[in-house]
Amino acid sequence: MKQNIALVVWLPAICLMIATGCHSRPQSTGTNDTAQTTSPETADTVPAAPPPAIAATDGPVRYNVFMCAATGDLNKDNISDSVVVMHDTTSAEKPYRLQVLFGRPDGQYQLAATSETAILPDGGAGAHDAINLDSVLVSKGVLTVRISLLRGMAEYLYRYQNQRFELIGYSRNESDGQGMLVSEQYNLSTGRYIRSTEAYDGEDRPTAHTDTIIPIRPLPVMDTLVPFETYHAKYILF
């Protein structure tokens, strides 16, 4: 259950976490914006953003593995914010926790949003062997969560508006394994949905193209969004 608390973490811990959390080189996305691909580290060796008010128990600590992080200004106050992904390997579901922490003028951070559903778990009923977290990215005020598929990639774009992180865009590019490439782009802000299929193996196969408007209001919120569960006709919208 989400708890309305002000979570503050010290800047040195966040800086160390982002500097050491991923072994792959961060991708440059503009001034003060960074992206990091997944590279697990245990919470014992990498400082991580503390969970919101989890009661002390005798069992294992949830979200014990640091996965990746990114920084950049998400709420347009010219102060760098932080995005942190943690993984719980202690439960059968093995869920991920995606958190956004807003930077403050005093150098500390305050929890702004938490989602335990925006990234599919590694176990339980919601798991899928071919769907995995790839990376998180902050660029031009937009948070992108990249998901690797069996033969492609999907991206979820969130923007902080109306005092929450709303899904404003979704894209997917994936092979069907039978010589066809499927491409989808959905701009939730405008409602424009584009889907195309084309052959990539040189064979003469029928192609298809859809360009239509599918309005969605209110926009989905990151805190409660579950990937690949929203359909329109026979298509997965996001």
N, C-alpha and C positions, 0 to 999 in steps of 0.2 A: 504494500500500500504506500502510495506516495505521501511523504510527510513534508509539510511546509516549514522548513527550517532554513536558517542562514548558515551555509557551510562555508567556512573560511579556511584556506590552506596557505601555508607560507610559500612565498615566491621561490626560495632556494630549492625546495623539494620539487616543485613543478619544473623548474629549469633543469635540474638534474635528471628527472624522469624523462623529459623530452630529449635531452642530449644523449642519454644512454639507452633509451628504451628499444630502439630498433637498430639493427646492425647495417641495414641497407641505407644507402645515401638518400637523404630527403630530397624530394623533388622541389625545385624552386617554382613558386607560384606567384611571385610578386613580393613587394615589401612586407616583411614581417609575417608572411603566410608560409606555412610549411605543410608537407604531407609526409606520412610515414607508412610503409607497408608493414604487415604483421611479422613480428619476430618475438615469440613469447619469452618472457623472463618471469621468474618467480617473484612474488611480492616481497620476499625476504631480501632480494638483492636489488630491486628497483623500487624507489619510492613511488607511491601511487596515490591518487586522490582518494581520501578516505570515504567509505560508504556513508550514506545518510542515516545516522542514528540507528545502527543495527545493535540490538541488545546483545550483551555478552552471553555466550553460551559455552558449554564444555565441548561442543563439537568443532569440526574444522571451520575455518574462516571462509566465507563465501567470497567469490571474485578474488582469487588468490594469485592469478597469473596476469601480468601486464602484457597486453598485446601490441598496442600502438597508440600514437598520439599525434596531434597536429595543433598548430597555433595560428592565430590571425584574428582580426577584428570582426566580430559577428554581430555586434549590437550598435555599430556606428558611433562609438564614443571615442575613437582614436586610441583605444587601449587594447593591447593584445589579449585575446581570450584563449582558452585551452580546451581541447577536445581529447578525452581519454577513453580508451576501450580496455575493459578488464574481462577476464574469462574465469568462470567458476568451474574448476575441474573436480570439485568435491562431491557434486551431486550427479544423479543419473542423467538429468537433462543437459548438463554442461552448458548453461546459458551464457550469453555475453551481456555486459552492461556498458551502454554508451552514455557518457556524461559530458555535459558542456559546463564549463566554469568561466564566468565572466571576470575579467581582470578589473581591479579597482585602482583608483589613484594612489592608494597607500601601499601598493605593491602586493596586496593579498588577492585571493580569489574567492568568489562566491558562487555556490552551486546554482545554475540556472535551469537545467533540465536533465532528466534521467530517463532512459528507456532500457527495458530489459527484453523488449520484443522486436526492435527495429533490425536486429541482426539475428538470423535464425540460429537456434542452439545446435550443438553437436550431438545431442542425444535426445531420447524421448520421442514423443509423437510428432513434434515439429521439426525433427532433424531430416536432413537430406544429404546423402553422401556426396552429391555433385555440386552442392551450393556451399561456399565458404567465404568468410571475410577476407577481402584483399587489402584494403587500406582505407584511411580517412584523409580528407583533404579540406583545407580552408582556402578559398580564393574569392576575392571581391565580395566579401560578406556572405558567401554561400558555403554551407557545409555539405560536402559530398561524401557519401558512404559507398565504396566500391565493393561489389560482390562478384567473386569469380564463379562461373558456371562450368558445367562439364566441358562445353566447347565454346565458351564465350565469356562475356562480361555484362554486368548490369550496374547501373548507377542510380542512386537516390539523392536528390538535391533538396536541401532544407534551407529555409531562410527564417530569420527571427523577425516575426511580425505579429501584431495583435497579442503581444506579450507571451508568445510561444513559438516553437520551431515548427513551421508548417511545410509540408511537402509541396514543392513548386515544380518539380521536374522529375522525370523518370526516363531512362533509356536502356535498351537491351540490344546487343548484337551477338548472335549465336548461330552456329551451324546446327542443322537438324541431324547431322550424321549421315545424310543420304544425298549430299551434293547441293543442298540449298542453304543459303544464308538468309536468316531472318533479322530484320532491323526494325526497331521500334523507338519512337521518340514521342513523349507525351508531356506537353507543357500544361500543367494543371492550372496555372494562373490564367491562361487564355482559353483552355479547354481543347487546344488543337492536338489531335492524335494522328500520327503518321506511322504506317506499317507497310513494309515492303519485303518481298521475297524474291531472290534471284539466284540463279545457278552459279556455282563457283568452280565446277569441275569440268567445264567445257562442253557438257552435254546440253542438248536442246530440250529444256524443261520449261513448262509454263511459269510465268512470273505473275506477281500480284502486287497491287499498290492501293493502299487506302489512305485517304487524307480527309479527315472529318473533324467535327467539333463534338466533344463529349464533356459537357460542363459538370464540374463537381463542386458543390458547396455544402457545408463548409469544407475547407481544405483539410486533408488528413494531418494529424499531429504526430510528431516523432515519438512522443512519450508512449503512445498506444498503437502505433502502426505495426502490422505484421506483414512482411513481404510476401508477394505472390498469392494474395488471397482476395484481391479485388478484380472482378471480371466485368466485361461489358460484351454481351452476346457471347461469342466463342473466344474472345481475346482476353488475355490477362493484362489489365491496365497497369498494375504496379504491384 
